[in-house]
Amino acid sequence: MLSKVINLIVFIGLPGGIFAQESRLDAYIQEGFSRNQAIARQNFQLERSMMALQEARAYFMPTASVISTYTKAGGGRTIDIPTGDMLNPVYATLNQLTQSQKFPQLENQSIQLSPDNFYDAKVRASLPLVNTEIWYAKKIRQEDITRQQAIVNVYKRQLVKDIKTAYYQYFQATRAVDIYRNALQLVMENIRVNKSMLDNGIRNNTALTRAQTEQQRVEAAIEQAQNNRLNAKAYFNFLLNRGLQDSIVLDSAILNPDAALPATGPQQREELVQLESSRRMALLAEKKERSAFTPKVSTFLDLGSQGFNFAFNKDTRYYLWGLNLQWDLFTGGQRKYRIQQASADAAIAQTAYNETQQGIQLELDRSANNHRSAAANFGSARTQLQLAEKYYRDQFKVYKEGQLLYIELLDAQNQLTNARLQLLQAWAQVQISQADIERAQASYPLVSTVNN
């Protein structure tokens, strides 16, 4: 009889189509991964970190730019060249000797220093040859991807726990409605029996009135249980970013309160991976600042044309190749303070890592203790239900024989209903405590194996 009651509480009304490889709950979890807004935000952050890595790698590639200038000038400084003073006497003598005017008189020249109507257009290609800063920047971006992936997985693991907890709570709320409806059937049977006894003159109408009052109380309890079920459904669908009133399929494949728990300790939690990546990023930032004292060498090549009045011919075209060397010898202490800041960031991350590691162990111990307590309560609730069932059957038999007050039968009935509810609640606590341990151990596989 006890097994039938447990089936009533836990497995009543389950659909027949159960997944062969993964439960319906696992499918809901994967749906949550793909639809949850918090996960989506973190995935966008991860994508952003990946793009930042590609940007860091691009610094090693050559760059090409088009650079052009045009100047229109007037006035300003000039250079005076006494061309006429130097050549006119010579030209005059030559004209006398040749008896001709082949050598004209020249004027002194005044050349403006600012170029007027002058252009310079070129394509410059440059390539870093030695630059340790961009090498460390790329390493930092790689670590940032690892850190961001760990953050995504932290959100996913918390979502797994939240979805499982919400699923069990919805399951509990649904079965609570069934239990109250079953209690209502008992009350209706009591009303039928009391009416029969009243008609036969065995009982007065007091017992019937009390039974009808109990009917109203149970119907109110059913209404409250249905409201709790609606709230549990809305919260579960909220986690999956679905319509709040979308239907939820209940699956018996994972509803085993006696399932053995993994005996292993906590795996490499993503919180620790995140903090370790933050520490390595700080150490790389420190090395990056130290490497700033290493000379930077780059090369460039210019292909262009320059001239006056937009002339373009073989005389205006040119190329220019060269090397650049930058060696920072003194920066006013900026690098030193940045190194100290990066070192402090690494120490902070290490301290947070140690603290989080202890907190994870505490979380695992607390979850294991809660599960042991929940399992013990479930075993006790099963025994109490068995006794409550037997007690109600005995009391109802005596009551039908007219040897028991209705208030005593009602007490037995309420004990039975409460025992069923307690067993249901104990079962839900066992499932939730298992989800807590799974979260503490980081043992849930985040990669889906659902067949598409």
SULTAKA-V778342 format. One record per residue. N is the residue number from 1. RES is the residue in one small letter. SS is DSSP state (hx for helix, st for strand, lp for the rest). PSI is psi as a letter, one per 40 degrees, with the letter a starting at -180 (* if undefined). NEAR is the number of other ideal C-beta (glycine too) atoms within 8 Angstrom. Layout:
BEGIN
n: {N:N}
res: {RES:RES}
ss: {SS:SS}
psi: {PSI:PSI}
near: {NEAR:NEAR}
END
This chain:
BEGIN
n: {1:2:3:4:5:6:7:8:9:10:11:12:13:14:15:16:17:18:19:20:21:22:23:24:25:26:27:28:29:30:31:32:33:34:35:36:37:38:39:40:41:42:43:44:45:46:47:48:49:50:51:52:53:54:55:56:57:58:59:60:61:62:63:64:65:66:67:68:69:70:71:72:73:74:75:76:77:78:79:80:81:82:83:84:85:86:87:88:89:90:91:92:93:94:95:96:97:98:99:100:101:102:103:104:105:106:107:108:109:110:111:112:113:114:115:116:117:118:119:120:121:122:123:124:125:126:127:128:129:130:131:132:133:134:135:136:137:138:139:140:141:142:143:144:145:146:147:148:149:150:151:152:153:154:155:156:157:158:159:160:161:162:163:164:165:166:167:168:169:170:171:172:173:174:175:176:177:178:179:180:181:182:183:184:185:186:187:188:189:190:191:192:193:194:195:196:197:198:199:200:201:202:203:204:205:206:207:208:209:210:211:212:213:214:215:216:217:218:219:220:221:222:223:224:225:226:227:228:229:230:231:232:233:234:235:236:237:238:239:240:241:242:243:244:245:246:247:248:249:250:251:252:253:254:255:256:257:258:259:260:261:262:263:264:265:266:267:268:269:270:271:272:273:274:275:276:277:278:279:280:281:282:283:284:285:286:287:288:289:290:291:292:293:294:295:296:297:298:299:300:301:302:303:304:305:306:307:308:309:310:311:312:313:314:315:316:317:318:319:320:321:322:323:324:325:326:327:328:329:330:331:332:333:334:335:336:337:338:339:340:341:342:343:344:345:346:347:348:349:350:351:352:353:354:355:356:357:358:359:360:361:362:363:364:365:366:367:368:369:370:371:372:373:374:375:376:377:378:379:380:381:382:383:384:385:386:387:388:389:390:391:392:393:394:395:396:397:398:399:400:401:402:403:404:405:406:407:408:409:410:411:412:413:414:415:416:417:418:419:420:421:422:423:424:425:426:427:428:429:430:431:432:433:434:435:436:437:438:439:440:441:442:443:444:445:446:447:448:449:450:451:452}
res: {m:l:s:k:v:i:n:l:i:v:f:i:g:l:p:g:g:i:f:a:q:e:s:r:l:d:a:y:i:q:e:g:f:s:r:n:q:a:i:a:r:q:n:f:q:l:e:r:s:m:m:a:l:q:e:a:r:a:y:f:m:p:t:a:s:v:i:s:t:y:t:k:a:g:g:g:r:t:i:d:i:p:t:g:d:m:l:n:p:v:y:a:t:l:n:q:l:t:q:s:q:k:f:p:q:l:e:n:q:s:i:q:l:s:p:d:n:f:y:d:a:k:v:r:a:s:l:p:l:v:n:t:e:i:w:y:a:k:k:i:r:q:e:d:i:t:r:q:q:a:i:v:n:v:y:k:r:q:l:v:k:d:i:k:t:a:y:y:q:y:f:q:a:t:r:a:v:d:i:y:r:n:a:l:q:l:v:m:e:n:i:r:v:n:k:s:m:l:d:n:g:i:r:n:n:t:a:l:t:r:a:q:t:e:q:q:r:v:e:a:a:i:e:q:a:q:n:n:r:l:n:a:k:a:y:f:n:f:l:l:n:r:g:l:q:d:s:i:v:l:d:s:a:i:l:n:p:d:a:a:l:p:a:t:g:p:q:q:r:e:e:l:v:q:l:e:s:s:r:r:m:a:l:l:a:e:k:k:e:r:s:a:f:t:p:k:v:s:t:f:l:d:l:g:s:q:g:f:n:f:a:f:n:k:d:t:r:y:y:l:w:g:l:n:l:q:w:d:l:f:t:g:g:q:r:k:y:r:i:q:q:a:s:a:d:a:a:i:a:q:t:a:y:n:e:t:q:q:g:i:q:l:e:l:d:r:s:a:n:n:h:r:s:a:a:a:n:f:g:s:a:r:t:q:l:q:l:a:e:k:y:y:r:d:q:f:k:v:y:k:e:g:q:l:l:y:i:e:l:l:d:a:q:n:q:l:t:n:a:r:l:q:l:l:q:a:w:a:q:v:q:i:s:q:a:d:i:e:r:a:q:a:s:y:p:l:v:s:t:v:n:n}
ss: {lp:hx:hx:hx:hx:hx:hx:hx:hx:hx:hx:lp:lp:lp:lp:lp:lp:lp:lp:lp:lp:lp:lp:hx:hx:hx:hx:hx:hx:hx:hx:hx:hx:hx:hx:lp:hx:hx:hx:hx:hx:hx:hx:hx:hx:hx:hx:hx:hx:hx:hx:hx:hx:hx:hx:hx:hx:hx:lp:lp:lp:lp:st:st:st:st:st:st:st:st:st:lp:lp:lp:lp:lp:lp:st:st:st:st:lp:hx:hx:hx:hx:hx:hx:hx:hx:hx:hx:hx:hx:hx:hx:hx:hx:lp:lp:lp:lp:lp:lp:lp:lp:lp:lp:st:st:st:st:lp:lp:lp:lp:lp:st:st:st:st:st:st:st:st:st:st:st:st:st:lp:hx:hx:hx:hx:hx:hx:hx:hx:hx:hx:hx:hx:hx:hx:hx:hx:hx:hx:hx:hx:hx:hx:hx:hx:hx:hx:hx:hx:hx:hx:hx:hx:hx:hx:hx:hx:hx:hx:hx:hx:hx:hx:hx:hx:hx:hx:hx:hx:hx:hx:hx:hx:hx:hx:hx:hx:hx:hx:hx:hx:hx:hx:hx:hx:hx:hx:hx:hx:lp:lp:lp:lp:lp:hx:hx:hx:hx:hx:hx:hx:hx:hx:hx:hx:hx:hx:hx:hx:hx:hx:hx:hx:hx:hx:hx:hx:hx:hx:hx:hx:hx:hx:hx:hx:hx:hx:hx:hx:lp:lp:lp:lp:lp:lp:lp:lp:lp:lp:lp:lp:lp:lp:lp:lp:lp:lp:lp:lp:lp:lp:lp:lp:lp:lp:lp:lp:lp:lp:hx:hx:hx:hx:hx:hx:hx:hx:hx:hx:hx:hx:hx:hx:hx:hx:hx:hx:hx:hx:hx:hx:hx:hx:lp:lp:st:st:st:st:st:st:st:st:st:st:st:st:st:lp:lp:lp:lp:lp:lp:lp:lp:st:st:st:st:st:st:st:st:st:st:lp:lp:lp:lp:lp:lp:lp:hx:hx:hx:hx:hx:hx:hx:hx:hx:hx:hx:hx:hx:hx:hx:hx:hx:hx:hx:hx:hx:hx:hx:hx:hx:hx:hx:hx:hx:hx:hx:hx:hx:hx:hx:hx:hx:hx:hx:hx:hx:hx:hx:hx:hx:hx:hx:hx:hx:hx:hx:hx:hx:hx:hx:hx:hx:hx:hx:hx:hx:hx:hx:hx:hx:hx:hx:lp:lp:lp:lp:lp:hx:hx:hx:hx:hx:hx:hx:hx:hx:hx:hx:hx:hx:hx:hx:hx:hx:hx:hx:hx:hx:hx:hx:hx:hx:hx:hx:hx:hx:hx:hx:hx:hx:hx:hx:hx:lp:lp:lp:lp:lp:lp:lp:lp:lp:lp:lp}
psi: {d:d:d:d:d:d:d:d:d:d:e:h:f:i:i:d:g:h:i:d:d:i:i:d:d:d:d:d:d:d:d:d:d:e:d:h:d:d:d:d:d:d:d:d:d:d:d:d:d:d:d:d:d:d:d:d:d:d:e:e:i:i:i:h:i:h:h:i:i:h:h:h:i:h:a:a:i:i:h:h:h:g:d:d:d:d:d:d:d:d:d:d:d:d:d:d:d:e:f:i:f:d:g:i:h:i:i:i:i:h:h:h:d:h:h:h:f:i:i:h:h:i:h:h:h:i:h:h:d:h:g:d:d:d:d:d:d:d:d:d:d:d:d:d:d:d:d:d:d:d:d:d:d:d:d:d:d:d:d:d:d:d:d:d:d:d:d:d:d:d:d:d:d:d:d:d:d:d:d:d:d:d:d:d:d:d:d:d:d:d:d:d:d:d:d:d:d:d:d:e:e:d:i:i:e:d:d:d:d:d:d:d:d:d:d:d:d:d:d:d:d:d:d:d:d:d:d:d:d:d:d:d:d:d:d:d:d:d:d:e:f:i:h:d:e:i:i:h:h:h:h:e:d:e:g:h:e:e:h:i:i:h:e:i:a:h:a:g:i:d:d:d:d:d:d:d:d:d:d:d:d:d:d:d:d:d:d:d:d:d:e:d:e:h:i:h:h:i:i:i:h:h:h:a:i:i:a:i:f:f:i:h:a:e:d:d:i:i:i:h:i:i:i:h:h:h:h:h:d:h:f:f:e:d:d:d:d:d:d:d:d:d:d:d:d:d:d:d:d:d:d:d:d:d:d:d:d:d:d:d:d:d:d:d:d:d:d:d:d:d:d:d:d:d:d:d:d:d:d:d:d:d:d:d:d:d:d:d:d:d:d:d:d:d:d:d:d:d:d:d:e:f:e:i:i:d:d:d:d:d:d:d:d:d:d:d:d:d:d:d:d:d:d:d:d:d:d:d:d:d:d:d:d:d:d:d:d:d:d:d:e:f:e:h:h:e:h:i:e:h:h:*}
near: {6:9:6:7:12:11:9:12:14:11:9:9:4:8:7:4:4:10:12:3:6:8:10:11:12:12:11:12:13:10:9:15:12:7:10:13:7:8:14:9:8:12:9:8:11:13:8:8:13:9:8:10:13:8:9:12:9:7:11:7:7:6:7:7:7:8:9:8:7:7:10:6:10:7:5:8:6:8:7:7:8:7:10:10:7:7:9:10:6:9:12:10:8:10:12:7:6:7:5:5:5:6:8:5:7:9:6:10:7:8:7:11:7:10:7:10:7:11:11:10:10:13:10:11:9:11:10:11:8:9:11:10:10:11:9:13:11:13:9:13:13:9:12:13:12:10:14:12:9:13:13:13:10:11:12:11:13:9:15:14:12:9:15:14:10:12:12:12:13:14:11:13:13:11:12:13:12:12:14:13:9:10:13:12:8:11:13:9:8:14:12:8:10:13:9:8:11:13:6:6:4:6:11:5:7:8:12:12:8:11:14:9:8:12:12:8:8:12:9:8:10:12:8:8:12:9:8:10:13:9:9:14:13:10:10:14:13:9:12:12:8:8:5:8:7:8:3:10:6:11:13:9:9:8:11:5:9:4:6:3:8:7:3:6:5:9:8:6:10:12:10:12:12:12:12:10:13:12:12:9:12:14:10:12:13:12:9:14:11:9:11:11:6:7:7:12:11:12:11:12:10:11:6:13:11:10:12:7:5:5:8:7:7:4:6:10:8:8:7:8:7:6:8:9:7:6:6:8:3:4:7:4:6:7:12:7:8:10:11:8:8:14:10:8:11:12:8:9:13:9:8:10:12:8:8:12:9:8:8:13:9:8:9:13:8:8:13:10:8:10:14:8:8:13:11:8:10:14:8:9:14:11:8:11:15:10:9:14:13:8:11:12:8:8:12:10:8:9:13:7:7:8:5:10:5:14:7:10:13:12:8:13:14:8:11:15:12:9:14:15:10:11:16:14:10:13:15:12:11:13:12:13:13:11:13:12:14:13:13:11:12:11:7:9:4:7:4:7:7:10:4:2}
END
